[in-house]
Every structure is written in C-alpha cells, then in structure tokens.
Amino acid sequence: MRILFLTQVLPYPLDAGPKIRAYYTLRYLSKQHEVTLLSFVRPGDPPEAVEYLRSFCQAVHTVPMRRSRARDAWHLLHSLASETPFLITRDWVPEMTKKISDFGFRISDFDFIHADQLWMAPYALLAKSRIANRKSKTVLDQHNAVFQIPRRLAAQEPNPLKRALLELEWRKMAHYEAETCRRFDRVVWVTLQDYQAVQRQISDSEPQIPNSAVIPICGDPEATPMVARRADARRVTFLGGLHYPPNAQGVHWFAEQVFPLVLAQVPDAVLTMIGKNPSKQILDLKPQIPESSLEVTGYVADPKPYLEETAVFVVPLLAGGGMRVKIVDAWMWGLPIVSTTTGAEGIETRPGENILLADTPEAFAQATVHLLQNPDEGQRLAQAGRRWAEQRYNWRITYRVWDQVYAGLGANE
C-alpha cells in the first residue's frame, strides 16, 4: 500500500515525544508499505535528519514552519473572530496547502493519507478533497485529547485574562476536535482516556468517532541501554521542552512548592531542568533557589552525563493530554521516577513497584527525599521500570496493532 504520511514536526532526531511517536510509527509502516513523508521543518532541524528519513521512506518532502510573536498575535485575533481554535489557525500554513495542491506527484496515487496529530488533520482532509474518486482512506493519529491541555491550564491560571483566553480556546477546541475526528475513516488513540474525553464532547444523537485502536507511544529498548548511574547521584532531574506550557507550569510548581521542602532535608540535592527555550518564569527562579542547587541547561543533545548523576527523575505535570513519553524514556534509561497522577495519565503503571505517584507538594517532596536517601530503593524502582518498558512499550512488538488498523481499512472499502 502507498501511504502519504503528514507530520507537524520532523520526526527525527528523537528529542521530543511527538517525534518519537511519529518516528517509530513511520519506521513500522515503512517496513511493509511505500511511505512518502510530508513534514514541516523548523530552522533548527538538521539537514542530515531529512537524509536519514529518506533511507527508509519512499520520499521525503518538507515545508518550512515559521513562527513569531507577530504571527501568533495575528492568528490569535483571527481565532477570536472565528470558531477555529488558535492552535489550529496558527498552524494553517499557505505553503503547505500549496505543496499539497501542486505536488510533483498525484495525491490520487496514495491508498492512505495518514495525519500525525490533530494539527495535520486539515491538510489530510484537503489532500483527500483533491482526489476525484475519493478512494483514498484517511487515518488520524491522535497523540492527545488536545482540548484537555488548555482546559487544565485554565484551571491553574491565576491571571484572569489568560484564564479567559484558555477557557475560550478549550471550548472551541473540544468542538473542533470531535468534529474533525468524525471526518476520518479511522482514528487511532494513544490512550483510552483521550478517546473517552473527546467522545464525551459528542451527544448521543450525533455520529460517533470511529475508534479503531488504542496504540500507546513506544520506544526502542533494544537500542536504549540502561544508564550507569553513579552511587552518589544527587540530581533531581526534569527533562522536556520548557517552552511547552504544561511542562513549564509543572516544573515551576515543583521548583517553588516542592523543591524547597526537599532541600530542607537533603541540602546537597540539585534540581536540573533539561529542555529547550526555558520560559522567563523558569529563569526567574534562579534568585529564589541557591545557585548551587539549581541548573537550567537549555537544550542538550546528549543528556547521558546528567542522567548518570540522576537520583530521581521527576514528572510534576498538572496539565496535559495523551502520554508523557518522558516516563517511558526514563524507564528505558533505568531511572527511578516520581510523577503526579496527571503526569502518568494514560500509562500503565504499578505505583510503588515501578514508579512513585504524588499530587501534593508535601507528598511529592517526601517521595523525592525517600529516593535521595535510599538509593537501593531507587535502583529497585529503576530495574522494575526497565522490565516494564521492555514488556509494554516496545515498538517492535506493540506497533503490530498498526497492521490491524490498515488491514481493516482496505483502500477500496
């Protein structure tokens, strides 16, 4: 079968959750199908990444994604005057629509059009509309119940104006997301909770969403050795894009409300934040925490040296949707994890066996201190987490479900 695979982020290198999902799905599908990748690229994407993707894709085509504060402001005004959510308006790029309309090959050559994430759904539907006989089938891979992200951010936002904008955004997104999902031939979900959350936005009298499968985000244990952690490790590490609002909000909560309680009992602990584009709110934490106890690294191509010194890997998220790939990564690296319930949402866990869960500052601090003071307990959690990842989150095994999705969606149904 011939598949046109649309992505909002170039799915390589594997330095973000959405890239990991798209990459291993692309790898799996390309083993049995002819896959053409059409992806947005950003200024920081290395040219060698495109060449690497060409090594297993039939072809790779790219379109630049350019963002700025001025563009975002214009898109926000446009969204406020319409029913389209800001997050969708912002990523409707004329160059991508032109690429689809003026492609050097015929869209009708494809049996399937695969949209990776909700942002690419409008482009997949546009591509199908260009096919006269409409024989191609559409697949949407929903990484998140997207409306849940602004909804949860709104619940924690103290600024009345920002809270009002987030409230408006999530209500628009809830309607848009449900309506868009219904227009696809199949929708694949990362978690059952996401499917149920979006489905609840639809009344019983309306057409329901086609739910073909739940396929979690996976990694590659065979290619990911456990990190050799130092016995005297004192880092409390967070890893994730610090520009992403749920990450920024969560790590700020941890730094302000949890970490001081940790330092009171473990004065030599070091909070390490690894991720690109830390917000001003995060950078402003430096005067509030002793200089020797806080390190904000920015983007790090190879975090291994920091992971080797990590005693506790924290996922203190208060908002978000889908799965936190950072938990799967930490399991594969062999790191002991403390997470909020929201941070671990959508992931099969065994609290107390392969992860510790805590939702209040006091409980989160207590769990973190416990692992800092009991490295043997941390090692037990880490080893159990690694085994769990090998069994439950190995793309070579779990992604076989994609065969059922595509086999049950014959192009000429």
N, C-alpha and C positions, 0 to 999 in steps of 0.2 A: 504494500500500500504506500501511497505517496502522501506525506503529511507536511503542511505548512505550519511551522511552529513559531508563534509570536511571543516575544518576551519584552518586558518593560525595562529590565536590566540585563546587560550582557552576562550570561551565566558562567563566567569564568574571569578571574580566579575565584576560588571558593572562600570569599571573605565576608559573606552575609547570608542570612537564612534564605531569602528568596532565590539567591544564586544557587545555593546548594540544592534546593528543591528542583529548580528548572534543570540544572546540570545533570543530575542523576536520572531524572525522567527522560531527558534528551538522550543520554547515554543508553538507557534501556531501550527506548523506542528505535533508536538508530541501529540497534543490533538486528532488527527484523524488518525495518521499513526504510524507505528512502525519505529522509527528513531534510527539509530546507528550513533554515533558521532565518527569521527576520527579526532583528533586535534593535532597540535603541542603544546608543553608546554615549558615554559621557567623556569629558576631557581627560579624566584620569584612567580610562580603560586602556591597557597596553595593547599595541598592535599585535604583539605575539599571541595574545589571548584569542583574537579573531582567527589567526592562523591555526592555532591549536584546535579550535572548534571545527575548522574545515577538515581536520584529519578524520572525523567520523560523521560529519554532516554531508549531505549531498551538495549543499551550497550554503553560504552564509552571506546575508545582505544586512547592512546597517544603516541607521538613520540617526543623526545627532540629536541629543536631548539637551536643550539649553534652558537653564533656569536663572532667574534673577529676582530680586525683591520687586523691581518694577513690573516684571511679567506676572509675578504672583499677585501683586496688588490689582492689576488689570483683570486677571482671571477671577479674583475674589469679587470684584464689582460685577463682572459678568454673571457669576454664580448667584449673587444676591438678587439679581434681576430675573433669574430664571429658576426652573425646578431642578436643574442639574447640579449635583454636588460640586463643590470647589475642587476636590481631589480628582474628579473626573475631567472637569473643564480644564484644569491645569495641564493635564497630560494629553489633550487633544491637539496634536501637532500637525500642521498642514503638510509638512514634508513627509510624514508617514502616510497620510491619506494619498498623497501624490504617488508615493512609492507603490502602494497597493494598486492604484488605478493605472499606473504606467509601467508596471513591472516588465522586465525583459522576458518573462515567460507568461503563459496564460494561467490565471487563477484556476480556470476550469481543469487544468492538468492535475489538480490535487483531489484526493479522495476525502481527506480530512483537513479541517482548519482547527488548530489547537491553540487556544488563548491561555497563556500562563498569567494568572492573576486577573482580577476584575478590570484593571486599567487597560488591558488589551482586548477586552470583550467588544468594545465598539468597533475596533479595527477588524476583528474576526467577522463580525456581522456585516461590516462594509464589504469585506472580501467576498463573503457569500452572496451579497446582493449583486456583485459583478458577474456572477455565473448565471448564464441564461437558463440552463436546465435545472439549477438548484440541486444537483445531485450530491455535491459535497456535504459531508456531515460536520457539525461543529461540536467541539469539546471545550469546556471551560474548567480549568484547574483553579479552584478557589483556595488560596493559601489562608484566607481569613474570612470570618464574617466581618467585613470591613466596617460596617456601621457601628460595631461594638467598640471600635477604637475611639472615635470622637465621643461616643456616649460615655465611656468610662473616664476619659479625660475630663469631660464636663463635670462629672460628679466630684472630681478632686480639684477643680479650678477655682481659686479664690477671687480672681478678677471678674467682676460682673459682665463686662463687655466680652471678654474672651469666652466666658461660660455661655453667654447667649449665642455667640457665633458657633461654638461647638455643639450646642443643643440644636441649632438650626441645621448644621451640617449632618449630624447623625440622623435626624428625621428625614431629610432629603435622601441621604444615602440608604436608609432602610428601605424606602420605596423603590429607589433606583436599582438597588442590588437585587431585590426579589424579582422585580420586573425583568431585569436583564437575564438573570439565571433561567427564567422560564422560556427565554427565546433560544436557548441552546438545546441541542439534541441530547447531550449528556453533560452533567456537572459532577465533577469529582471533588470530594471534600477532604481536607487534611484532618479534620476531626468531626465526630458525630455531633458534638456540641455546636459547631459552626452551622452545620446543616439545620439543626433544630432551631437555632436562633433566627436564621433567615426565614425558615419555613413559618415560624410564628408571626411573621410580618404579613402573611397572606391569609385572607379569610377563607373559610371552608367552601364558600361558593365560587372561589376563583380557581383557575387551573393551578395545579401544584407543580413543584420543581422536580424535574427528572433526577432522581438520586441513584446514580449508577454504582457508586462505590465510595468508601472512605479509605484513603491511602495516606498513611502518615508520612511526614518528611523523614527521610532516612539518610544515613551516611555510609561510609565505607570502612568498616572495622579492619578489613584485610589490609587496607592501605594506611591505617592510622594506628601506629604503635602507642602503647601507654607511655605517658611521660614519667621519666625517672625523677620523682620529687625528692627534694632534699629533706633530710630528717629534721633539720632546724628551720623548716619553712615557716615564715611569719606573714606572708602576704594574704590579704583578703581581696580577691580579685573579681572584678566585673569586666566582662568582655562583650562589646556590642556597639553598634553605631550610636554615638552620643548625640547625633543630630535628630535621631528618631524620637518623637515626643514621649512615647511610653517608656523608653529606656532612660531618657533624660529625667523624666519625672520620678521614676523608680529609684535611680541611683542617687538623686538629690535627697529623696526621702531617707534612704539608707544613711547617707553621709550626715544629714542633720539630726535625725532622730534615733538611729540605731548605733552608728559607729562610736559616738561619744560614750555610750554605755559599754561598748566593747573595750575601748581604751582605758576605762576606769578599772577594768580587771586584767587587761593584757596591754600594758603601756607600750610594748615594743611592736605591736601589730601595725601593719602598713596597708592602708586602703589603696588599691591600684585600679585605676579606671583605664581600660584599653578600648579605644574606638575613635573613629574619625569625627572631626568637627564638634568638639565639646562646646556646649552652649555657654553663654555668658553666665548663666545661673550656676553652672558647674564650676567654671573658672573662678567665680567669686567665692567659692567655698574655701579657697586656699588660706585666706586670713583667719578663717574660723577653726581650722584644724591645724595642729602643729605641723610645721614644714616637713619634719622627718616622718610624719605619719600619713602623708597623702602624696600620691604620684598620679598625675594625669598625663598619659603618654601620647595621646592622639592615636592616629592610625599606626599599627605595627604590622609589617608584612609577615614576620615570623614571631609569634608570641611565646614560643617554646621557652626561652630563658626566664620569662616571667612565670610561666606555668610550673616550671621546675621549683620555683620558690613559693608556690601557692599552697597554703594550708587549708583555705576554704574558698570555694567558688560560689559567688552569691548571685541570685536572680531575684532581686527585690521589686518585681514589677507589680504595679497597682492597676494597670490598664493594658489593653492589647487584645489580640484575637489570634486564632489559629494555634500554632505550636511555637514554643521557644526552642529553636534549633540549638541554641547555646547549651541547653541541658543535654541534648543528645551528644553534642560535641564534647562536653565535659565528661560525660560517661565514658566516651571512647578514649579520651585522654587519660582516664583514671583519676579524676579529681573528685573529692568529696563536695557535695552540693547542699547549700541551704537556699530554699526558694519560698516565696509566697505561694499561696494556693493559686492565685491568678497566674503567677509565673509558670507554674507547672500544669496549667489547664490544657486539656486535650492530649496529655501524655500519660501513658500507662506507667504508674509509679507504685512503689511499695514503701510508703513513709516509714522511716526507722530502719529500713533494710538497705535501700539504695539511694535515699535522699532524705533530708530533713525539711519539713514544712513549718512555716511560722508566719503569722499575719499581723502581729502587733510588734512595736519596737522592742518591747521587753522580751518577748518570746524569740524574736529573730536574733537579738543580741545574745540571749542565753545559748541558743543553738550554735552560734558562731564561736562564742567563747569555749563552749564544750569541745568543739573540734580543734581549736587552737591549743587547748590544754591537754587534749587526749589524741595525739597523732595516731595511735593504734586504732582508735575508733574511726578516724578519718580514713585510714587505709582499708578497713573493713568495708566501709561505705563505698569507697572508690572501686574496690575489686568487684563488689556486687553490682555496681552500676555498669562496669565494663561488660560483665557477663550478660546483663540485661540488654544492653545495646546490641551485642552480638546476636542475641536471640530475637529481639523485637524490631530493631531499627537498622537492619542490613539491607541496602537497596537491591543487592543481588538476589535476595530471597523475597522480600516484601513487595517489590515492584512487579512481580509476576502478575499481580492483580490488573496491571495495565493491559495485559493480554485479554482479559475478560471484558474490559471496557471496550476495546477496539473490535474484538471478535463479535461482541453483541451489538455492534453498531455498524454492520456492513454498509459500505458506501452506497449501495443501491437499495437499501431497505425501503 
